[in-house]
Amino acid sequence: MYMVADTIDDLMRRVFRALLRRKNLVVASRGESWELNGVLLRLRAPRARLSRSAGRGRPFSALGELLWYLSGANSVDFIGYYIKAYVDEAEEGVVYGGYGPRLFGVPSQIKTVIELLRARGTSRRAVVQIFDAVDLVGEHREIPCTCTLQFTIRQRRLNLLVNMRSNDAWLGLPHDVFCFTMLQELVARDLAVDLGTYSHCVGSLHLYERDNAKAESYIAEGWMPTVEMPSMPPGTPWPAVSELLRFEEALRTRGVEGELPSIPYWADLGRLLVAFARSRDGRNDAIQDIRSKMDSQVYDTYLRQKQNVTMPRVSRPLTLNLFEDSKL
């Protein structure tokens, strides 16, 4: 099955409609689910990676997960701050299947593929392996759902193909698309090429029965505006990433607001982290000041949600029709 869209919301609507049409439940270790096998999802505009919906518009936890990857860590203390569900996956303080060491360990697979593509731009060997043969041995609470990431440059655009063995459409898919398209843009900037398409291939794309009503409500929200994140600034992004990681660590571990990254794009991401921290502390009133300092207004919707400000709905009348999308 093949689905293509410009935005994450358009893509998820098609995914949910297809899954809600399924008739046979699959019983797995984490519960009963509706399943699609062998699905290819394609996002034509990878920067339209943030859902604008009330239910799935969660840039704060997605950003936290991305930074967890970029730090090279698999500590549950780090990711548990943003996503509590990971605490149940931990083994002796770490998440065994955490992607950080697999992406940025020694040697760093991401740095290796960047140098490979810098030397030979048409290479088909720029593949990062996340799922490993040893993951099939022994018992672990959580092993990687992602198998590989393949980067290719064509017409001076960096495309990314991600292969997943398993993907939870409600919880995992929007976070995965956010994290991997951000990684795609980081690599593109380092290679001084434009951003291409994002493709997401899944062996088992599933929706747990407990999330059916949530998926139906998501579809019922109707049309959502197409809004892309700002373009990542040109030039190598890694110094700014290091600044943001230092800022995040001080904020998460000591509650200290250090010096924001010097580039506005990255400073905005730091301010999102501050908004998340203030919300956790019950200081939602402080978010108004954060909103006033943002360089981009793209994030204002999410900040207003954190601030508990009532927002006007941009919507159209919708009759819920799970069979609506004829392209599936």
ZAMARGU-4260 file (C-alpha; in steps of 0.2 Angstrom, whole numbers, plus 5000, padded with zeros to 4 digits):
<rodrens>
0) 5000/5000/5000 | 5006/5017/4995 | 5001/5034/5003 | 5008/5051/4998 | 5004/5068/5005
5) 5012/5085/5008 | 5009/5086/5027 | 5010/5075/5042 | 4991/5078/5045 | 4986/5073/5028
10) 4997/5058/5029 | 4990/5053/5046 | 4972/5055/5040 | 4975/5043/5026 | 4983/5031/5038
15) 4970/5031/5051 | 4956/5029/5038 | 4964/5014/5031 | 4967/5006/5048 | 4950/5009/5054
20) 4943/5000/5039 | 4952/4984/5044 | 4942/4969/5050 | 4954/4957/5058 | 4962/4961/5075
25) 4980/4956/5077 | 4984/4950/5095 | 5002/4955/5099 | 5012/4957/5115 | 5007/4975/5118
30) 4988/4972/5114 | 4976/4970/5100 | 4978/4981/5085 | 4972/4984/5067 | 4986/4981/5055
35) 4992/4986/5038 | 5007/4976/5031 | 5020/4982/5019 | 5016/5001/5018 | 5025/5015/5010
40) 5022/5033/5016 | 5029/5048/5007 | 5030/5065/5014 | 5033/5078/5000 | 5036/5092/5011
45) 5047/5086/5026 | 5046/5102/5035 | 5027/5100/5037 | 5032/5088/5050 | 5021/5095/5065
50) 5003/5091/5067 | 4992/5105/5068 | 4978/5095/5077 | 4972/5097/5095 | 4976/5079/5099
55) 4993/5076/5090 | 5001/5093/5089 | 5015/5089/5102 | 5031/5097/5097 | 5038/5097/5114
60) 5039/5078/5117 | 5045/5076/5099 | 5059/5089/5101 | 5064/5080/5117 | 5065/5064/5109
65) 5075/5071/5094 | 5088/5079/5107 | 5089/5062/5116 | 5095/5054/5099 | 5106/5069/5095
70) 5115/5068/5112 | 5120/5050/5108 | 5112/5044/5125 | 5100/5031/5130 | 5097/5036/5148
75) 5079/5034/5153 | 5081/5050/5165 | 5083/5060/5149 | 5069/5054/5139 | 5058/5050/5154
80) 5057/5069/5157 | 5048/5071/5140 | 5039/5054/5138 | 5035/5045/5154 | 5030/5029/5144
85) 5049/5026/5142 | 5051/5023/5160 | 5042/5007/5159 | 5054/5002/5145 | 5070/5005/5155
90) 5083/4992/5160 | 5095/4997/5174 | 5093/5015/5170 | 5094/5014/5151 | 5083/5011/5136
95) 5091/4996/5128 | 5084/5000/5111 | 5088/5019/5112 | 5093/5026/5095 | 5106/5039/5101
100) 5121/5027/5103 | 5116/5018/5087 | 5116/5034/5077 | 5130/5044/5085 | 5140/5031/5094
105) 5158/5026/5090 | 5160/5026/5076 | 5146/5038/5072 | 5135/5031/5058 | 5128/5048/5054
110) 5145/5056/5052 | 5151/5042/5042 | 5137/5043/5029 | 5139/5062/5028 | 5157/5060/5023
115) 5153/5046/5011 | 5140/5057/5002 | 5152/5072/5003 | 5165/5061/4994 | 5153/5053/4982
120) 5136/5061/4980 | 5127/5048/4970 | 5132/5034/4982 | 5119/5021/4986 | 5129/5015/5002
125) 5124/5029/5014 | 5114/5017/5025 | 5113/5018/5044 | 5108/5002/5053 | 5098/5004/5069
130) 5091/4986/5071 | 5105/4974/5074 | 5107/4955/5074 | 5110/4955/5092 | 5093/4962/5095
135) 5085/4945/5091 | 5095/4937/5105 | 5089/4937/5123 | 5074/4946/5130 | 5073/4965/5131
140) 5058/4976/5136 | 5060/4987/5120 | 5070/4984/5104 | 5072/4996/5090 | 5057/4998/5078
145) 5067/5006/5065 | 5079/4995/5055 | 5088/5007/5043 | 5089/5024/5036 | 5095/5027/5019
150) 5101/5044/5012 | 5102/5048/4994 | 5106/5064/4984 | 5097/5066/4968 | 5096/5083/4958
155) 5105/5091/4973 | 5091/5086/4985 | 5094/5074/5000 | 5080/5061/5001 | 5078/5049/5016
160) 5070/5032/5016 | 5067/5024/5033 | 5063/5006/5035 | 5053/5001/5050 | 5049/4983/5056
165) 5034/4990/5067 | 5025/5007/5069 | 5012/5012/5081 | 5002/5024/5070 | 4994/5034/5085
170) 5009/5036/5096 | 5025/5032/5086 | 5022/5038/5068 | 5021/5057/5071 | 5036/5057/5083
175) 5046/5046/5070 | 5042/5057/5056 | 5047/5073/5066 | 5063/5065/5072 | 5069/5058/5056
180) 5064/5073/5044 | 5074/5084/5056 | 5089/5072/5055 | 5087/5072/5036 | 5087/5091/5036
185) 5103/5091/5048 | 5112/5080/5036 | 5106/5090/5021 | 5112/5106/5028 | 5129/5099/5032
190) 5131/5093/5014 | 5124/5110/5007 | 5110/5102/4997 | 5092/5105/4997 | 5079/5095/5006
195) 5071/5081/4996 | 5056/5069/5000 | 5054/5058/5015 | 5049/5040/5013 | 5043/5029/5027
200) 5042/5010/5024 | 5033/5000/5037 | 5032/4981/5039 | 5018/4982/5052 | 5009/4998/5053
205) 4996/4996/5067 | 4983/5005/5077 | 4979/4998/5094 | 4961/4995/5098 | 4962/5006/5113
210) 4966/5021/5101 | 4952/5019/5089 | 4941/5032/5096 | 4956/5044/5097 | 4959/5041/5078
215) 4941/5044/5074 | 4941/5060/5083 | 4957/5066/5074 | 4949/5063/5058 | 4933/5072/5063
220) 4944/5088/5067 | 4943/5091/5048 | 4955/5102/5037 | 4970/5109/5045 | 4981/5123/5038
225) 4997/5118/5029 | 5011/5126/5040 | 5029/5121/5038 | 5043/5123/5051 | 5056/5137/5045
230) 5070/5131/5035 | 5085/5126/5045 | 5099/5139/5043 | 5112/5136/5030 | 5129/5129/5035
235) 5135/5115/5046 | 5122/5113/5060 | 5132/5104/5073 | 5139/5118/5083 | 5121/5125/5085
240) 5115/5107/5090 | 5129/5107/5103 | 5123/5123/5110 | 5105/5117/5111 | 5110/5101/5119
245) 5120/5111/5133 | 5105/5122/5135 | 5093/5107/5136 | 5103/5098/5149 | 5105/5113/5161
250) 5086/5116/5160 | 5081/5098/5162 | 5093/5093/5176 | 5095/5109/5186 | 5081/5120/5180
255) 5093/5133/5174 | 5090/5144/5159 | 5107/5145/5152 | 5112/5155/5136 | 5101/5151/5121
260) 5109/5146/5105 | 5114/5162/5095 | 5105/5158/5079 | 5086/5162/5080 | 5080/5146/5073
265) 5089/5136/5086 | 5085/5149/5100 | 5066/5146/5096 | 5068/5127/5099 | 5076/5132/5116
270) 5062/5142/5120 | 5050/5128/5116 | 5060/5118/5129 | 5058/5132/5142 | 5039/5132/5139
275) 5038/5113/5142 | 5048/5115/5158 | 5037/5129/5164 | 5021/5119/5160 | 5028/5105/5170
280) 5031/5116/5185 | 5014/5123/5184 | 5020/5140/5178 | 5010/5142/5163 | 5008/5161/5165
285) 5027/5162/5161 | 5023/5156/5143 | 5016/5173/5137 | 5033/5180/5139 | 5041/5166/5129
290) 5028/5168/5115 | 5033/5187/5114 | 5051/5182/5111 | 5049/5169/5097 | 5057/5173/5081
295) 5044/5162/5071 | 5026/5162/5074 | 5024/5144/5067 | 5025/5138/5085 | 5013/5150/5093
300) 4998/5137/5091 | 5007/5125/5102 | 5013/5138/5115 | 4995/5144/5117 | 4990/5127/5120
305) 5002/5126/5134 | 4997/5142/5140 | 4979/5136/5140 | 4973/5151/5129 | 4957/5147/5119
310) 4961/5147/5101 | 4949/5150/5086 | 4947/5134/5076 | 4951/5134/5058 | 4940/5120/5051
315) 4927/5116/5039 | 4911/5105/5041 | 4916/5087/5040 | 4905/5071/5039 | 4916/5057/5046
320) 4919/5045/5032 | 4932/5032/5034 | 4931/5027/5016 | 4933/5044/5009 | 4951/5043/5002
325) 4950/5035/4985 | 4969/5035/4983 | 4972/5021/4996
</rodrens>
